[in-house]
Amino acid sequence: MASMTIRPLDEDRDAAGIVELIRETVPTAVVSVESWLHRERTLPERAEYRSWVAESDGRVVGESYVLRNFFTEGSRNGFLDVGVRESHRRQGIGAELYELALAHARALELEGVIARFYETDAGTAFAAARGFRLVRVDLESSVDPRAVTELPDPAVELVPVSELDPRLVYEVDVETSLDIPQTEQIDHIPYDEWLGHVLEHPLFQAEGSFCAMVDGIPAATSFLSADLESGRGVNMYTGTLRAYRGRGLGRAAKLAATHWAAAHGITQIVTTNDERNAPMLAINRRLGYEPIGRYVELLKEGTASGPAPPAPAT
């Protein structure tokens, strides 16, 4: 019989196993050991993040984590996630990992927790059985950049992010991020945290991410993250300043990133968009993106007032 241990996460020890787990549970994930470790190590202390793993015979077979929503001022909610390998489901591992995460959420006195995951029947049933309700849906779509023939408008000046003052790029990202449909709206991202999340991310391609310039001002941007070794990429974000919308600038920046990806061996780019974001969905359809799945966001309210689960194992 396999030995099973559930314990707090050890970053260095568990990194490779967690990445394998993510790649199994999120089929289109663009992640590496380096990028996962970077994410773990750039979370701010105010997130009060904690994570646990389930280990069977030295192999990571499950994980859970919880953290405060540190993006939204005054939020009393947090984010909670549970993932278990298919081979080890229906054994109570996910339930135990969930209870540990929920215990920490209650210790933080969070009023609710948000779970976001790649939609599956098993994941949806697990969440529904624990009082989560659907609040938002992101549509995931994919394109082979080599098949995209449309070229950016030659009248649009396009400059790689690698050639621009990072603060100018940051200002575009921060303003346009305020308009992204969210369960809880992003208020502000400090510059140093943005640098860690975007420019310093190991898979971020600064030369393959572009800004559309208007009179020396970055008016739109499209960010590309890619694992050049596997040939898989993700459009991290595309946004246009409000004063410059309706001119095709976001499309031009996204096209520039797409053609860079094709020229550098990328064979798949995925992107997610809120199902209500009609303008960006229209851009994606025009570029040849095809729907491949959904990410669902579910909310469990009343976390702080519920009965306390067992204390986390140490």
Buried (B, 14 or more C-beta within 10 A) or exposed (E): EEEBEBBEBEEEBBBBBBBBBBBBBBEBBBBBBBBBBBBBEBBBEEBBBBBBBBBBEEBBBBBBBBBBBBBBEEBBBBBBBBBBBEEBBEBEBBEBBBBBBBBBBBBBEBBBBBBBBBBBEEBBEBBEEBEBEEEBBBBBBBBBBBEBEEEBBEEBBBBBBBEBEBEBBBBBBBBBBEBBEBBBBBEEBEEEBBBBBBBBBBBBBBEBBBBBBBEEBBBBBBBBBBBBEBEBBBBBBBBBBEEBBEBBBBBBBBBBBBBBBBEBBBBBBBBBBBEEBEEBBEBBEEBBBEEBBBBBBBBBBEBBEEEEBEEBEE
